[in-house]
Amino acid sequence: MSDSSQNSRRHSAPVVDGPGKAASRAMLRAVGFTDADFKKPQVGIASTWSMVTPCNSHINELAEFARDGADAGGGKGVIFNTITISDGIANGTEGMKYSLVSREVIADSIETVAGCEGFDGLVAIGGCDKNMPGCLMGLARLNRPSVFVYGGTIMPGKGHTDIVSVFEAMGAHSRGDIDLIELKNIEETAIPGPGSCGGMYTANTMASAIEALGMSLPGSSAQNAISQEKRDDCKAAGEAVLALLANDIKPSDIMTREAFENAITVTIALGGSTNAVLHLIGMARTIGVELTLADFTEIGKRVPVLADLRPSGHYMMSELVAIGGIQPLMKMLLDAGLLNGNCLTVTGKTLEENLAEVAPYPAEPPIIAPLGNPIKTESHLRMLYGNLAPEGAVAKITGKEGTRFTGSARVFGSEEEAQARINDGTVIAGDVVVIRYEGPKGGPGMREMLTPTSAIMGRGLGNDVALITDGRFSGGSHGFVVGHVSPEAFDGGPLALVENGDTITIDAEADTIDVDVSDDEMIRRRAAWKQPEPRYTRGVLAKYARLVSSASTGAVTDQE
């Protein structure tokens, strides 16, 4: 056997080679291996298929195309599954506490299966938004030649609707603006089939960031879920892993500091989700790259927002797909000196080489603004600091909601409490809704606040009410919202000490978030504060709460 062949089988050979591994081969023959297959590199196909959510309901078919691609490239593809949950279904319930936890479970399961079975390379296919960082974290831990494939975006529903349309219709119904028949009509037509939520929410944000990072094939992030392009993407990904194996190109060669800067740049230009901050920091820490909130601030000073995409804008991902996806945007950013073109990608080429032949968008597409006339000259992702967030907080401020808000604190100890008081009209214009004890440890699980933010928008208070939390936000949230407040309330962060009526000021130009309470008064309140009892003492949520790091460091569970 040649050295190159042996090198490409460095993990599978110890599992299947020689007389002493006859039992291993016997097991594998029962799932379709032949004599010839034992001499090939094994490529694990990590499928997040599930009927739990439309984001992932088609991925079983995509996994088969990826397997066929690996086989065509001279390997042996082996499909295995990991989990998914659905944020869209779980939002506003206790079950949402499992959402961010699922990112860690996905990473753990991919590492576990591949580490046990001896796969030489991997393709991971993700749909719902935690799948993507979870897959990348698993691939990073293994550090074997790998490609990530995005499952693709959903098509718009009737009347240009999507999942956020449903959440906001719920708020409109609670205000009395629409009746039950209208609400049911939106419910029945907004989600027309498979694919991830259709705006620049967290799924499409992370898919785009991962392509910019270099871990997906060009175009993978901007394809419709049900399309020939997506099937071809999967097959090509399987083939690409064999080329990566031949050249010994691993995630650590691709996921560099410069590549993460590219991912941040593209996220900002697209007007992406605040969750990208949490996930990119978590992914970077997993591969051993130092990335902090300060990096988002520094990059954000020079990168404009160019995409008019939901939730703050008008268009959906499928409409961006129709004019060329994110490749022309990346070429525009590269030509302007805003991307590092020397970064290696899963094609085996640099980012600059991948973009060399990319054509520009059609003349003046309404979805993407020109660099000379951006939607916002600096990043919409603002890292805020102050006496409420000494370790930082993350805001998504497009400018449409203003850049400064001062209001009176209305404090709640859970999402459910806040939701009930928004719905019954207790929350009024001028309030700063404070939702605490929803952080990584306190929730536990750092729930998304899509339901309360949608209720605020649906009740017509989007410009008159701010919301701050140690939880986080869906990519579909918009309005004057601040999340990831660190340290979190459960750890005794200042958010735990806020009282009803305190004056809170959020300034997205100075990047500050402060409560107008004297230091002496905060000391008095701290002396009287007691940490709440953990909400869970057994099971995965309790284990997560014991292990998880601060949101400011990515809320990871495998920290050193």
Secondary structure by P-SEA (a helix, b strand, c coil): ccaaaaaaacccccccccccaaaaaaaaaaaccccccccbbbbbbbcccccccccccaaaaaaaaaaaaaaaacbbbbbbbbbbbbcccccccccccaaaaaaaaaaaaaaaaaaaaccccbbbbbcccaaaaaaaaaaaaacccbbbbbcbbbccccccccaaaaaaaaaaaaaccccaaaaaaaaacccccccccccccaaaaaaaaaaaaccccccccccccccaaaaaaaaaaaaaaaaaaaacccccccccaaaaaaaaaaaaaaccccaaaaaaaaaaaaacccccaaaaaaaaacbbbcccccccccccaaaaaaaccaaaaaaaaaaacccccccccccccccccccccccccccccccccccccccccccccccccccccccbbbbbcccccccbbbbbbbccccaaaaaaaaaacccccccbbbbcccccccccccccaaaaaaaaaaacccccbbbbccbbbcccccccccccccccccccccccccccccbbbbbcccbbbbbcccaaaaaaaaaacccccccccccaaaaaaacccccccccccccc
